[in-house]
Amino acid sequence: MKNLELDLGERSYPILISRELVGNSALWLKYIAGRQVCIVTNETIAPLYLDNFKALLGEKEICEVILPDGEAFKTLATLQQIFDTLLENNHNRGTTLIALGGGVVGDMCGFAAACYQRGVQFIQVPTTLLSMVDSSVGGKTGVNHPLGKNMIGAFHQPNCVLADLSMLETLPDREFSAGMAEVIKYGLICDAPFFKWLEDNIAGLMRRDGGLLEEAVYQSCLNKARVVAEDEREGGRRAILNLGHTFGHAIETAEGYGNWLHGEAVSAGMVLALALSVELGWLDESVLLRGKQLLQMAGLPVAPPENMNVDQFLQLMGRDKKVLDGRLRLVLLKGLGVSVVSSDAPENTIAHVLRVAGVRA
Amino acid sequence: MKNLELDLGERSYPILISRELVGNSALWLKYIAGRQVCIVTNETIAPLYLDNFKALLGEKEICEVILPDGEAFKTLATLQQIFDTLLENNHNRGTTLIALGGGVVGDMCGFAAACYQRGVQFIQVPTTLLSMVDSSVGGKTGVNHPLGKNMIGAFHQPNCVLADLSMLETLPDREFSAGMAEVIKYGLICDAPFFKWLEDNIAGLMRRDGGLLEEAVYQSCLNKARVVAEDEREGGRRAILNLGHTFGHAIETAEGYGNWLHGEAVSAGMVLALALSVELGWLDESVLLRGKQLLQMAGLPVAPPENMNVDQFLQLMGRDKKVLDGRLRLVLLKGLGVSVVSSDAPENTIAHVLRVAGVRA
């Protein structure tokens, strides 16, 4: 069992990391203040975990929302289902929402909690590696818009995060790999020793060795918690968490959300960001090669999709939130574990890197 | 010209109150930080003020959203129009939204600003008396749900509020009266001298005398600003601003949003709250009679609608946000200008007061 605290003053909260965590409700029931609880989950997770979870809530007044599974449903329209259920069951401001699922469930449940009666409490119970190490930590919540990912949302911090490693046993290989993209990201952007540890242990991690997983999730959350504590609302340093994400969002938008998993798009996007850093003369090519190799060993794509062209990439990247007054701000590396947010890359250099990576002109 | 500051630490902002205020853009252009501006208004206001307003914005990159007019359109679906426009025009995190309209426009524009890319800046330009003295001040934003009013929203403070009294010249009488309900409310809940001033000046106010209006808007905003500064997120004292609102929301829900104006429902609701305070032995009957008389002189209804029954009232009141763990919390008076938030009123006493007021059993 490993615990850490995300330090955000009066909005601080604990992240509990362990196998068999959810079953031990004595560890977390104290984070539900009121009588009413609404569990938000999806069609895939509900048959696996919902009944067990409800049984652990004792005397609470429980309602549930089972959303369709997938990024394609992360919309305002689906969000309405959560509000409908809360109001039909007369849930008041004292209610606690519980996100039982991956990143999509967490982002939507968190956003519903941010908006329901102008804000109620919620708890994250991530069931995927991706959501354990990334989306459940840091308070970003929201939904997609047809014209862009995560364009509608709020910063809303949970009461606690329960990362139960046992839940990873039911995770399909492809989704496990997608989570590894964000794990590897922490090594690249701010933790060279962790990157080396991942290189040494990638085989065991891909076999989902319990002890290695606990360490990888803990180090990832620790890195994320440090960055978020410095910059809760993304005024500055927090942006480094978006390594590969501007390229990645373009891929997700072009391919349709869910066809490329978020982690897969981020993996290909990080390789592009590293290649751009090399092209700018900021990064030794060996880091690009090591990054690419580690991502491949984690079962991830390292090249952009074949059906996109350069103009499409640039246009979709221009829609990303990380644009300020027309200048594309990208996370780039100046060494392994050393990241910067920069508007220095000229558009024609970005286009060149995309073409070299095989994107059509 | 009167100015006051809503003191909320780093979220503090000015409220400017004057005739001919909007036309004098030197006074307020400084509150728009970026290059991009999105004006949110409605079909009624647009023909009156939109072109003039746009002309004042100089070199800004402007887009506009013209919403249908009315509380019936204060929904998530209508909100989507604002997001569509922002994204179609590539507005980024540096954009400023401007709410040019009454309470519905302000609540929706503010909520859109709270959620767009997890929060952008906005300015309130209230065009109705109601929104000048109430909804544009204090940062409450949101939309309605078929099962309850303002059930989905956020606290999001504007950069500034521009209360241009000249805009009240185009306001229909019925809406002017609805605004007076909230003006009178401040006297009742926390400012006995202001209540007496209103009694002395109600005839001139109803003729929309400029000097009297400036004073009434200023005193109302001052009272609201003081209460909000003490309790930004409605943990306690801010709730006194809801005098009559739990009864009022029940009326609005039962009658369909927009058929009874918000201020009209609040007026009838305040009379019920005062009657309940008298029934509990907390308030002298003379205050009830004076309140009723002042509301009537302002052209407002002082009795609940004839087609509601007691059970319907109680059920709809139970859905209001001001319920915590099953107990109905109401704002009641213990004297003119002395309000309390209390769960002490038994349901049968509330039912009795409703019946005495003419509501069917």
Interface residues (C-beta under 8 A of the other chain):
Chain A: G34 R35 L76 L79 Q80 F83 D84 L87 E88 N90 N92 R93 G94 A114 C115 Y116 Q117 R118 G119 K140 G142 H145 L147 G148 N150 M151 I152 G153 A154 F155 R233 E234 G318 R319 K321 V323 L324 D325
Chain B: G34 R35 L76 L79 Q80 F83 D84 L87 E88 N90 N92 R93 G94 A114 C115 Y116 Q117 R118 G119 K140 G142 H145 L147 G148 N150 M151 I152 G153 A154 F155 R233 E234 G318 R319 K321 V323 L324 D325
